[in-house]
């Protein structure tokens, strides 16, 4: 999100994001299976082409600020964070993504028995092709075990 925001601010396209660590604390006694799984998927690899939601067309990378109107986006985000409402806001991301994501977080944090299903129901209001929706759904499902 930060990468896309900064790219919009300076007027360039968003490039690829690579994350590298040189001090990852994984231990054979705790993480051996995970380490081998990750090593099998390490770059360079084409194996994600079948399962990658972007490559398969399951989701689209939705632009954070499609209009490139950064000042309006900033104002709407500030209002949303201060007042927690989206009525009258111009920015689609705040209305269609952040609003439902924040609601899902609130429902989940309430800790009720149906918190995962309630949060998933809120996320279902987001555009179906949204990568944000998929990320939220996957996060919730990992916690529903």
C-alpha positions in Angstrom: 0.0 0.0 0.0 2.8 2.4 0.9 4.6 1.5 -2.4 1.5 2.3 -4.4 0.8 5.5 -2.5 4.4 6.8 -3.0 4.3 5.8 -6.7 1.1 7.8 -7.1 2.6 10.8 -5.3 5.7 11.0 -7.5 3.8 10.0 -10.7 5.4 6.7 -11.6 4.1 3.2 -12.0 4.2 0.6 -9.2 7.0 -1.8 -9.7 7.5 -5.3 -8.2 8.0 -5.7 -4.5 10.6 -8.1 -3.2 11.2 -8.7 0.5 14.5 -10.1 1.6 15.7 -11.0 5.1 19.2 -11.7 6.3 18.2 -12.5 9.9 15.2 -14.8 9.7 14.8 -16.8 12.9 13.6 -20.3 11.7 14.6 -23.3 13.7 14.7 -27.0 12.5 13.0 -28.3 15.6 10.0 -25.9 15.1 10.0 -24.9 11.4 11.6 -27.7 9.4 8.5 -28.5 7.3 7.8 -24.9 6.7 11.4 -24.2 5.6 11.3 -27.0 3.0 8.0 -25.8 1.7 9.3 -22.3 1.3 12.5 -23.4 -0.3 10.5 -25.3 -2.9 8.6 -22.1 -3.7 11.7 -19.8 -3.7 12.5 -17.5 -6.6 12.9 -18.1 -9.5 9.9 -20.3 -9.9 6.9 -20.5 -12.2 4.9 -22.8 -9.9 2.7 -19.9 -8.7 1.3 -19.4 -12.2 -1.4 -22.0 -11.4 -2.2 -20.9 -7.9 -1.5 -17.1 -8.1 -4.8 -15.3 -7.8 -3.5 -12.5 -10.1 -2.2 -14.8 -12.8 -5.3 -16.9 -12.8 -7.6 -13.8 -13.0 -9.3 -14.6 -9.7 -8.5 -11.1 -8.4 -7.3 -7.9 -9.9 -4.8 -5.5 -8.4 -7.1 -2.6 -7.7 -5.5 0.9 -7.8 -5.3 2.5 -4.4 -6.0 6.0 -5.9 -7.4 5.5 -9.4 -8.1 9.1 -9.9 -4.6 10.1 -8.8 -6.3 12.8 -6.7 -3.9 12.3 -3.7 -5.2 15.3 -1.8 -8.8 14.1 -1.9 -7.6 10.6 -0.9 -5.7 12.0 2.0 -8.6 14.1 3.2 -11.0 11.2 2.9 -8.6 8.8 4.8 -8.2 11.5 7.5 -11.9 11.9 7.9 -12.5 8.2 7.9 -9.9 7.6 10.6 -11.2 10.6 12.7 -15.0 10.0 12.3 -15.2 6.4 11.1 -17.8 7.1 8.4 -17.8 7.2 4.6 -20.9 9.2 3.9 -20.0 12.0 1.5 -16.5 10.7 0.8 -15.3 10.8 -2.8 -12.6 8.1 -2.7 -13.7 4.7 -3.8 -11.0 2.9 -1.8 -12.2 4.4 1.5 -15.9 3.6 0.7 -15.5 0.2 -1.0 -12.4 -1.3 0.7 -11.3 0.5 3.9 -14.8 0.9 5.3 -15.6 -2.9 5.1 -12.1 -3.9 6.1 -12.4 -1.7 9.3 -15.8 -3.1 10.0 -14.6 -6.7 9.6 -11.7 -5.9 12.0 -14.1 -4.5 14.6 -16.5 -7.6 14.3 -13.5 -9.9 14.7 -12.1 -8.1 17.7 -15.4 -8.3 19.5 -14.6 -11.9 20.1 -18.1 -13.3 19.7 -18.5 -17.0 18.7 -19.5 -16.0 15.1 -16.8 -13.3 14.8 -15.2 -14.9 11.7 -18.5 -15.5 9.8 -19.6 -12.0 10.7 -16.4 -10.4 9.5 -16.5 -12.5 6.3 -20.1 -11.3 5.7 -18.9 -7.7 5.9 -16.0 -8.4 3.4 -18.5 -9.9 1.0 -19.7 -6.3 0.3 -16.3 -5.5 -1.3 -15.9 -5.9 -5.0 -15.5 -9.7 -5.7 -12.4 -9.3 -7.8 -10.7 -7.2 -5.0 -7.3 -8.4 -3.9 -8.0 -6.7 -0.6 -11.1 -8.8 -0.1 -9.2 -12.0 -0.8 -6.4 -11.0 1.6 -9.0 -10.3 4.4 -10.9 -13.6 3.7 -7.7 -15.6 3.8 -6.6 -14.0 7.0 -9.9 -14.7 8.7 -10.1 -18.3 7.5 -6.6 -19.0 8.9 -7.9 -18.0 12.3 -11.1 -20.0 12.0 -9.4 -23.4 12.8 
